[in-house]
């Protein structure tokens, strides 16, 4: 998966239109140099270049206007973004939904840049043949410093195989002006049949199509064994401390896979956070486990409780490091558990965990 479910195919028609000297035969088209990193991607694997790896005769207009490119080894992609006025909140800093949308955008752009088509979210030729798509299984985002309006953010991303289970995509966010790492994220994706909506195992044929673009040795945004991205999220049952019921997907919340976009779930989770926490704290970490997809006609309830309250209700509940679950971690961050469920039958859609730090006094 190179993100949310999109695919890559080479522009064979354009490539076929190039003459033996490498010049495009389309009138009025300027041939730009082929990125060296695209050559390196096939060399790094020792495999012959397939049609799906062949870059197009000329970059698209979007490719030329984007501030993005592959790294020298061809196995990760970087792109720069300007934080727009409509992407910030009351503090004039980017919202967490903005951050999540940028992660999604750079992943999709990575997929397009290496030559996959725009017919879907990183779906390969084989996946499109059998109507298969990628769907999010887990998302973990850590934000160390929120970029402000007009700041330039550079995001690096890469994709890796998770075997038959699915794929993994990681990101590193930097303040482009200083090079400071301001955030990191990781995600897991599974394959689904678009017609039956059933999960599918990743076949060798599909893996071979995207593996050439993945690092050959494991590279993790969170390499530590005991990191927050690996923590199991306890299920939040009634009675919860805070509720927001009757949330309805807007038409704009649906993506090209015909279900609610994964970023929408973040907004729903935050809807049930107590206002006093929103006023005094900012989100530092969010982890979401996606249990089932949500459709346009579904009505959703959002539940939130302090993690310490769950520990009080469930005797002996412990975290992954063997210590009792608490409302605050060693850095004095507030911790909450979240649940999104269908209003009509209580079916679990998503469970989440968030950590919140005190807002800085000055920006």
Secondary structure, 3 states (H helix, E strand, C coil): CCCCCEEECCCHHHHHCECCCCCECCCCCCCCCCCHHHHHHHHHHCCCCCCCCCCCCCCCHHHHHCCEEECCCCCCEEEEEECCHHHECCCCEECHHHHHHHHHHHHHHHHHHCCEEEEEECCCHHHHHCCEEEEEEEEEEEECCCCECCCEEEEEEEEEECCCCCEEEEEEEEECCCCCEEEEEEEEEEEEECCCCCEECCCHHHHHHHHCCCCCCCCCCCCCCCCHHHCCCCCCCCCCCEEEEEEECCHHHECCCCCECHHHHHHHHHHCCCHHHHHHEEEEEEEEEECCCCCCCCEEEEEEEEHHHHHHHCCCCECCCCCECCCECCCCCEEEEEEEEECCCCCEEEEEEEEEEECCCCC
